[in-house]
Amino acid sequence: MECIFFEALAAEGYLSFIEEGMARFFLSKKEEELTFDFAFAGEFLSGYSSFITQSPASFNVQALAKTTLWRISYPDLQTIYATTSVGNRIGRYAAEQLFLTKARREMDFLTQSAEERYLNLFKEQTRLIQLIPGRYLASYIGITPQALSRIRKRIY
């Protein structure tokens, strides 16, 4: 089940929380797709830079399994921010979690090998990573599907 939650060239309209399922973030480059992030149950899901600026994004977000989302629109979130203190705390928490995920991913690319990135993802999402097509995983860790196959053969 692969449906698009968010398409490039549109402004992200929602901040979402994944109750069940998983999604991937990807760029379309010529004839290939570059996966740069995943989101899993219990995490926030958003094209966050597009959401907070309400400007078009250059990437897509796609469901990789049956996914249940709790969503709030940009205007509704702004109303909550303006009228409640708990809304501000929840918004800050969501922003912090999205930032930490992005910062960790950047640091992983600077300090870890592709095999280490794969093993970390496997450790964090053991059951779910087995459901993600290999071409998406390979793209995510910055290697070809063939290189991912070699890593998997060494590990298993």
ZAVEXTI-906630 format. One record per atom (N, C-alpha, C): residue in three letters; atom name; x, y, z. Coordinates in steps of 0.2 Angstrom, whole numbers. Layout:
NODE; ALA; CA; X; Y; Z
...
//
This chain:
NODE; MET; N; 4; -6; 0
NODE; MET; CA; 0; 0; 0
NODE; MET; C; 4; 6; 0
NODE; GLU; N; 5; 9; -6
NODE; GLU; CA; 9; 15; -6
NODE; GLU; C; 5; 21; -9
NODE; CYS; N; 3; 25; -4
NODE; CYS; CA; 0; 31; -6
NODE; CYS; C; 4; 37; -4
NODE; ILE; N; 3; 43; -8
NODE; ILE; CA; 7; 49; -7
NODE; ILE; C; 3; 53; -2
NODE; PHE; N; 6; 55; 4
NODE; PHE; CA; 3; 59; 9
NODE; PHE; C; 5; 67; 7
NODE; PHE; N; 10; 68; 4
NODE; PHE; CA; 12; 75; 3
NODE; PHE; C; 16; 75; -4
NODE; GLU; N; 15; 79; -8
NODE; GLU; CA; 19; 79; -15
NODE; GLU; C; 23; 86; -15
NODE; ALA; N; 28; 85; -19
NODE; ALA; CA; 33; 90; -20
NODE; ALA; C; 29; 96; -24
NODE; LEU; N; 31; 102; -23
NODE; LEU; CA; 29; 108; -26
NODE; LEU; C; 22; 110; -22
NODE; ALA; N; 20; 107; -17
NODE; ALA; CA; 15; 109; -13
NODE; ALA; C; 17; 111; -6
NODE; ALA; N; 13; 115; -3
NODE; ALA; CA; 15; 117; 4
NODE; ALA; C; 12; 112; 8
NODE; GLU; N; 16; 110; 13
NODE; GLU; CA; 13; 105; 18
NODE; GLU; C; 8; 108; 22
NODE; GLY; N; 2; 105; 23
NODE; GLY; CA; -3; 108; 26
NODE; GLY; C; -4; 105; 33
NODE; TYR; N; -1; 100; 35
NODE; TYR; CA; -2; 96; 41
NODE; TYR; C; 4; 94; 45
NODE; LEU; N; 3; 94; 51
NODE; LEU; CA; 8; 91; 56
NODE; LEU; C; 4; 85; 58
NODE; SER; N; 8; 79; 57
NODE; SER; CA; 4; 73; 58
NODE; SER; C; 8; 69; 63
NODE; PHE; N; 5; 64; 67
NODE; PHE; CA; 7; 59; 71
NODE; PHE; C; 5; 52; 69
NODE; ILE; N; 10; 48; 68
NODE; ILE; CA; 9; 41; 65
NODE; ILE; C; 7; 37; 71
NODE; GLU; N; 0; 35; 71
NODE; GLU; CA; -2; 30; 76
NODE; GLU; C; 0; 23; 74
NODE; GLU; N; -1; 21; 68
NODE; GLU; CA; 1; 15; 65
NODE; GLU; C; 4; 16; 58
NODE; GLY; N; 9; 12; 56
NODE; GLY; CA; 12; 12; 49
NODE; GLY; C; 18; 15; 49
NODE; MET; N; 20; 17; 43
NODE; MET; CA; 27; 20; 41
NODE; MET; C; 26; 23; 35
NODE; ALA; N; 31; 28; 34
NODE; ALA; CA; 31; 32; 28
NODE; ALA; C; 39; 33; 26
NODE; ARG; N; 40; 35; 20
NODE; ARG; CA; 46; 37; 18
NODE; ARG; C; 46; 44; 15
NODE; PHE; N; 51; 48; 15
NODE; PHE; CA; 52; 55; 12
NODE; PHE; C; 57; 54; 6
NODE; PHE; N; 55; 56; 0
NODE; PHE; CA; 60; 55; -5
NODE; PHE; C; 60; 61; -10
NODE; LEU; N; 65; 62; -14
NODE; LEU; CA; 66; 67; -19
NODE; LEU; C; 66; 63; -26
NODE; SER; N; 62; 66; -31
NODE; SER; CA; 63; 63; -37
NODE; SER; C; 68; 66; -41
NODE; LYS; N; 73; 63; -43
NODE; LYS; CA; 79; 66; -47
NODE; LYS; C; 79; 62; -54
NODE; LYS; N; 77; 65; -59
NODE; LYS; CA; 77; 62; -66
NODE; LYS; C; 73; 56; -66
NODE; GLU; N; 77; 50; -67
NODE; GLU; CA; 73; 44; -67
NODE; GLU; C; 74; 39; -61
NODE; GLU; N; 76; 43; -55
NODE; GLU; CA; 77; 39; -49
NODE; GLU; C; 74; 43; -43
NODE; GLU; N; 73; 39; -38
NODE; GLU; CA; 70; 42; -32
NODE; GLU; C; 75; 41; -26
NODE; LEU; N; 77; 47; -23
NODE; LEU; CA; 82; 47; -17
NODE; LEU; C; 78; 47; -11
NODE; THR; N; 78; 42; -7
NODE; THR; CA; 75; 41; 0
NODE; THR; C; 79; 44; 5
NODE; PHE; N; 77; 49; 8
NODE; PHE; CA; 81; 53; 13
NODE; PHE; C; 79; 52; 20
NODE; ASP; N; 73; 49; 22
NODE; ASP; CA; 70; 48; 28
NODE; ASP; C; 65; 43; 29
NODE; PHE; N; 64; 41; 34
NODE; PHE; CA; 58; 36; 36
NODE; PHE; C; 55; 39; 42
NODE; ALA; N; 48; 38; 43
NODE; ALA; CA; 45; 39; 49
NODE; ALA; C; 40; 33; 51
NODE; PHE; N; 40; 32; 57
NODE; PHE; CA; 37; 26; 60
NODE; PHE; C; 32; 27; 65
NODE; ALA; N; 28; 22; 67
NODE; ALA; CA; 23; 23; 72
NODE; ALA; C; 26; 26; 78
NODE; GLY; N; 22; 31; 81
NODE; GLY; CA; 25; 34; 87
NODE; GLY; C; 29; 40; 86
NODE; GLU; N; 30; 42; 79
NODE; GLU; CA; 34; 48; 78
NODE; GLU; C; 29; 53; 74
NODE; PHE; N; 32; 59; 74
NODE; PHE; CA; 29; 64; 70
NODE; PHE; C; 31; 64; 63
NODE; LEU; N; 26; 66; 58
NODE; LEU; CA; 27; 66; 51
NODE; LEU; C; 25; 72; 48
NODE; SER; N; 30; 75; 45
NODE; SER; CA; 28; 82; 42
NODE; SER; C; 34; 84; 37
NODE; GLY; N; 32; 87; 32
NODE; GLY; CA; 37; 91; 28
NODE; GLY; C; 38; 97; 32
NODE; TYR; N; 41; 97; 37
NODE; TYR; CA; 41; 102; 42
NODE; TYR; C; 43; 109; 40
NODE; SER; N; 49; 109; 36
NODE; SER; CA; 51; 116; 34
NODE; SER; C; 46; 119; 29
NODE; SER; N; 42; 115; 25
NODE; SER; CA; 37; 118; 21
NODE; SER; C; 31; 120; 25
NODE; PHE; N; 30; 116; 31
NODE; PHE; CA; 24; 117; 35
NODE; PHE; C; 25; 124; 39
NODE; ILE; N; 31; 125; 41
NODE; ILE; CA; 31; 131; 45
NODE; ILE; C; 32; 137; 41
NODE; THR; N; 34; 136; 35
NODE; THR; CA; 35; 142; 30
NODE; THR; C; 29; 143; 26
NODE; GLN; N; 25; 138; 25
NODE; GLN; CA; 19; 137; 21
NODE; GLN; C; 22; 139; 14
NODE; SER; N; 27; 136; 12
NODE; SER; CA; 30; 137; 5
NODE; SER; C; 31; 130; 2
NODE; PRO; N; 31; 129; -5
NODE; PRO; CA; 32; 123; -8
NODE; PRO; C; 38; 119; -6
NODE; ALA; N; 38; 113; -5
NODE; ALA; CA; 43; 108; -4
NODE; ALA; C; 46; 105; -10
NODE; SER; N; 52; 102; -10
NODE; SER; CA; 55; 99; -16
NODE; SER; C; 54; 91; -15
NODE; PHE; N; 51; 88; -10
NODE; PHE; CA; 51; 81; -9
NODE; PHE; C; 44; 79; -8
NODE; ASN; N; 43; 72; -8
NODE; ASN; CA; 37; 69; -7
NODE; ASN; C; 37; 65; -1
NODE; VAL; N; 31; 63; 2
NODE; VAL; CA; 30; 59; 8
NODE; VAL; C; 25; 53; 6
NODE; GLN; N; 27; 47; 7
NODE; GLN; CA; 23; 41; 4
NODE; GLN; C; 22; 36; 10
NODE; ALA; N; 16; 33; 10
NODE; ALA; CA; 15; 28; 15
NODE; ALA; C; 18; 22; 12
NODE; LEU; N; 21; 18; 17
NODE; LEU; CA; 24; 11; 15
NODE; LEU; C; 20; 5; 17
NODE; ALA; N; 15; 7; 21
NODE; ALA; CA; 11; 1; 24
NODE; ALA; C; 4; 5; 26
NODE; LYS; N; -1; 1; 28
NODE; LYS; CA; -7; 4; 30
NODE; LYS; C; -5; 9; 36
NODE; THR; N; -7; 15; 36
NODE; THR; CA; -5; 20; 40
NODE; THR; C; -10; 24; 43
NODE; THR; N; -11; 25; 49
NODE; THR; CA; -16; 29; 53
NODE; THR; C; -12; 35; 56
NODE; LEU; N; -15; 41; 53
NODE; LEU; CA; -12; 47; 56
NODE; LEU; C; -17; 51; 60
NODE; TRP; N; -14; 55; 64
NODE; TRP; CA; -18; 60; 68
NODE; TRP; C; -15; 67; 65
NODE; ARG; N; -19; 71; 62
NODE; ARG; CA; -17; 77; 59
NODE; ARG; C; -20; 83; 61
NODE; ILE; N; -16; 88; 61
NODE; ILE; CA; -18; 95; 63
NODE; ILE; C; -16; 100; 57
NODE; SER; N; -21; 104; 55
NODE; SER; CA; -19; 108; 49
NODE; SER; C; -15; 114; 52
NODE; TYR; N; -11; 118; 47
NODE; TYR; CA; -7; 123; 49
NODE; TYR; C; -12; 129; 53
NODE; PRO; N; -18; 131; 50
NODE; PRO; CA; -22; 136; 53
NODE; PRO; C; -24; 134; 60
NODE; ASP; N; -26; 127; 60
NODE; ASP; CA; -29; 125; 67
NODE; ASP; C; -23; 125; 72
NODE; LEU; N; -17; 123; 70
NODE; LEU; CA; -11; 123; 75
NODE; LEU; C; -10; 130; 77
NODE; GLN; N; -10; 135; 72
NODE; GLN; CA; -9; 142; 74
NODE; GLN; C; -14; 145; 79
NODE; THR; N; -20; 143; 78
NODE; THR; CA; -25; 144; 83
NODE; THR; C; -24; 141; 90
NODE; ILE; N; -22; 135; 90
NODE; ILE; CA; -20; 132; 97
NODE; ILE; C; -14; 135; 100
NODE; TYR; N; -9; 137; 96
NODE; TYR; CA; -3; 141; 99
NODE; TYR; C; -6; 147; 102
NODE; ALA; N; -10; 151; 99
NODE; ALA; CA; -12; 157; 101
NODE; ALA; C; -17; 157; 107
NODE; THR; N; -20; 151; 108
NODE; THR; CA; -25; 151; 113
NODE; THR; C; -24; 146; 119
NODE; THR; N; -19; 142; 119
NODE; THR; CA; -17; 137; 124
NODE; THR; C; -10; 137; 125
NODE; SER; N; -8; 136; 132
NODE; SER; CA; -1; 134; 133
NODE; SER; C; 1; 127; 132
NODE; VAL; N; -4; 123; 133
NODE; VAL; CA; -3; 116; 132
NODE; VAL; C; -1; 115; 124
NODE; GLY; N; -5; 118; 120
NODE; GLY; CA; -3; 118; 113
NODE; GLY; C; 4; 120; 111
NODE; ASN; N; 6; 125; 114
NODE; ASN; CA; 13; 127; 113
NODE; ASN; C; 18; 122; 115
NODE; ARG; N; 17; 119; 121
NODE; ARG; CA; 21; 114; 123
NODE; ARG; C; 21; 108; 118
NODE; ILE; N; 15; 106; 116
NODE; ILE; CA; 15; 100; 111
NODE; ILE; C; 18; 102; 105
NODE; GLY; N; 17; 108; 102
NODE; GLY; CA; 21; 110; 96
NODE; GLY; C; 28; 111; 97
NODE; ARG; N; 30; 113; 103
NODE; ARG; CA; 38; 113; 104
NODE; ARG; C; 40; 106; 104
NODE; TYR; N; 37; 102; 107
NODE; TYR; CA; 39; 95; 107
NODE; TYR; C; 40; 92; 100
NODE; ALA; N; 35; 93; 96
NODE; ALA; CA; 35; 90; 89
NODE; ALA; C; 40; 93; 86
NODE; ALA; N; 41; 100; 86
NODE; ALA; CA; 47; 103; 83
NODE; ALA; C; 54; 100; 85
NODE; GLU; N; 54; 99; 91
NODE; GLU; CA; 61; 97; 94
NODE; GLU; C; 62; 89; 92
NODE; GLN; N; 57; 85; 91
NODE; GLN; CA; 58; 78; 89
NODE; GLN; C; 60; 78; 82
NODE; LEU; N; 56; 82; 78
NODE; LEU; CA; 58; 83; 70
NODE; LEU; C; 65; 85; 69
NODE; PHE; N; 67; 90; 73
NODE; PHE; CA; 74; 93; 73
NODE; PHE; C; 79; 88; 75
NODE; LEU; N; 78; 84; 80
NODE; LEU; CA; 83; 79; 83
NODE; LEU; C; 84; 73; 78
NODE; THR; N; 78; 71; 75
NODE; THR; CA; 78; 66; 70
NODE; THR; C; 83; 68; 64
NODE; LYS; N; 82; 74; 62
NODE; LYS; CA; 86; 77; 56
NODE; LYS; C; 93; 78; 58
NODE; ALA; N; 95; 80; 64
NODE; ALA; CA; 101; 81; 66
NODE; ALA; C; 105; 75; 67
NODE; ARG; N; 102; 70; 70
NODE; ARG; CA; 105; 63; 70
NODE; ARG; C; 106; 60; 63
NODE; ARG; N; 102; 61; 59
NODE; ARG; CA; 103; 58; 52
NODE; ARG; C; 109; 62; 49
NODE; GLU; N; 110; 68; 49
NODE; GLU; CA; 115; 72; 47
NODE; GLU; C; 122; 69; 50
NODE; MET; N; 122; 69; 56
NODE; MET; CA; 128; 66; 60
NODE; MET; C; 130; 59; 58
NODE; ASP; N; 125; 55; 57
NODE; ASP; CA; 126; 48; 55
NODE; ASP; C; 129; 48; 48
NODE; PHE; N; 127; 52; 44
NODE; PHE; CA; 131; 52; 37
NODE; PHE; C; 138; 55; 38
NODE; LEU; N; 139; 59; 42
NODE; LEU; CA; 146; 62; 43
NODE; LEU; C; 151; 57; 47
NODE; THR; N; 148; 53; 51
NODE; THR; CA; 152; 49; 56
NODE; THR; C; 152; 41; 55
NODE; GLN; N; 147; 39; 51
NODE; GLN; CA; 146; 31; 51
NODE; GLN; C; 147; 29; 43
NODE; SER; N; 148; 23; 43
NODE; SER; CA; 148; 19; 36
NODE; SER; C; 141; 17; 35
NODE; ALA; N; 140; 15; 28
NODE; ALA; CA; 134; 13; 26
NODE; ALA; C; 131; 7; 30
NODE; GLU; N; 136; 3; 32
NODE; GLU; CA; 134; -3; 35
NODE; GLU; C; 132; -1; 43
NODE; GLU; N; 135; 3; 46
NODE; GLU; CA; 133; 6; 52
NODE; GLU; C; 127; 9; 52
NODE; ARG; N; 125; 13; 47
NODE; ARG; CA; 119; 16; 46
NODE; ARG; C; 113; 11; 46
NODE; TYR; N; 115; 6; 42
NODE; TYR; CA; 110; 0; 41
NODE; TYR; C; 109; -3; 47
NODE; LEU; N; 114; -5; 51
NODE; LEU; CA; 113; -9; 57
NODE; LEU; C; 109; -4; 62
NODE; ASN; N; 111; 2; 63
NODE; ASN; CA; 107; 6; 67
NODE; ASN; C; 99; 6; 66
NODE; LEU; N; 98; 7; 59
NODE; LEU; CA; 91; 7; 57
NODE; LEU; C; 88; 1; 59
NODE; PHE; N; 91; -5; 58
NODE; PHE; CA; 89; -12; 59
NODE; PHE; C; 88; -12; 67
NODE; LYS; N; 92; -10; 71
NODE; LYS; CA; 92; -10; 78
NODE; LYS; C; 86; -6; 81
NODE; GLU; N; 84; 0; 78
NODE; GLU; CA; 79; 4; 80
NODE; GLU; C; 72; 2; 78
NODE; GLN; N; 72; -1; 72
NODE; GLN; CA; 65; -3; 69
NODE; GLN; C; 66; -10; 66
NODE; THR; N; 68; -15; 70
NODE; THR; CA; 69; -22; 68
NODE; THR; C; 63; -25; 63
NODE; ARG; N; 57; -24; 66
NODE; ARG; CA; 52; -27; 63
NODE; ARG; C; 50; -23; 56
NODE; LEU; N; 50; -17; 57
NODE; LEU; CA; 47; -13; 51
NODE; LEU; C; 52; -13; 45
NODE; ILE; N; 59; -13; 47
NODE; ILE; CA; 64; -12; 42
NODE; ILE; C; 63; -18; 37
NODE; GLN; N; 61; -24; 39
NODE; GLN; CA; 60; -29; 35
NODE; GLN; C; 54; -29; 30
NODE; LEU; N; 50; -24; 31
NODE; LEU; CA; 44; -22; 27
NODE; LEU; C; 46; -17; 21
NODE; ILE; N; 52; -14; 22
NODE; ILE; CA; 54; -8; 17
NODE; ILE; C; 57; -11; 12
NODE; PRO; N; 55; -10; 5
NODE; PRO; CA; 59; -12; 0
NODE; PRO; C; 66; -11; 0
NODE; GLY; N; 71; -15; -2
NODE; GLY; CA; 78; -14; -2
NODE; GLY; C; 80; -8; -6
NODE; ARG; N; 77; -6; -11
NODE; ARG; CA; 79; 0; -15
NODE; ARG; C; 78; 6; -11
NODE; TYR; N; 73; 6; -7
NODE; TYR; CA; 72; 12; -3
NODE; TYR; C; 77; 12; 3
NODE; LEU; N; 79; 6; 6
NODE; LEU; CA; 84; 6; 11
NODE; LEU; C; 91; 8; 8
NODE; ALA; N; 92; 5; 3
NODE; ALA; CA; 99; 7; 0
NODE; ALA; C; 100; 14; -2
NODE; SER; N; 94; 17; -4
NODE; SER; CA; 95; 25; -6
NODE; SER; C; 95; 28; 1
NODE; TYR; N; 92; 26; 6
NODE; TYR; CA; 92; 30; 12
NODE; TYR; C; 99; 30; 15
NODE; ILE; N; 102; 24; 15
NODE; ILE; CA; 109; 24; 18
NODE; ILE; C; 115; 26; 13
NODE; GLY; N; 113; 28; 7
NODE; GLY; CA; 117; 31; 2
NODE; GLY; C; 121; 26; -2
NODE; ILE; N; 118; 20; -3
NODE; ILE; CA; 122; 15; -7
NODE; ILE; C; 117; 13; -13
NODE; THR; N; 120; 8; -17
NODE; THR; CA; 116; 5; -22
NODE; THR; C; 112; -1; -19
NODE; PRO; N; 107; -4; -22
NODE; PRO; CA; 104; -10; -20
NODE; PRO; C; 109; -16; -20
NODE; GLN; N; 114; -16; -24
NODE; GLN; CA; 118; -21; -24
NODE; GLN; C; 123; -21; -18
NODE; ALA; N; 125; -15; -16
NODE; ALA; CA; 129; -14; -10
NODE; ALA; C; 126; -16; -4
NODE; LEU; N; 119; -14; -4
NODE; LEU; CA; 115; -16; 2
NODE; LEU; C; 115; -24; 2
NODE; SER; N; 114; -27; -3
NODE; SER; CA; 114; -35; -4
NODE; SER; C; 120; -38; -1
NODE; ARG; N; 126; -35; -3
NODE; ARG; CA; 132; -37; 0
NODE; ARG; C; 133; -36; 8
NODE; ILE; N; 130; -30; 10
NODE; ILE; CA; 130; -29; 17
NODE; ILE; C; 126; -34; 21
NODE; ARG; N; 120; -36; 18
NODE; ARG; CA; 116; -40; 21
NODE; ARG; C; 119; -48; 21
NODE; LYS; N; 122; -49; 16
NODE; LYS; CA; 125; -56; 16
NODE; LYS; C; 131; -57; 21
NODE; ARG; N; 134; -51; 22
NODE; ARG; CA; 140; -51; 27
NODE; ARG; C; 137; -52; 34
NODE; ILE; N; 131; -49; 35
NODE; ILE; CA; 128; -48; 42
NODE; ILE; C; 124; -55; 44
NODE; TYR; N; 121; -58; 39
NODE; TYR; CA; 117; -63; 41
NODE; TYR; C; 120; -70; 39
//
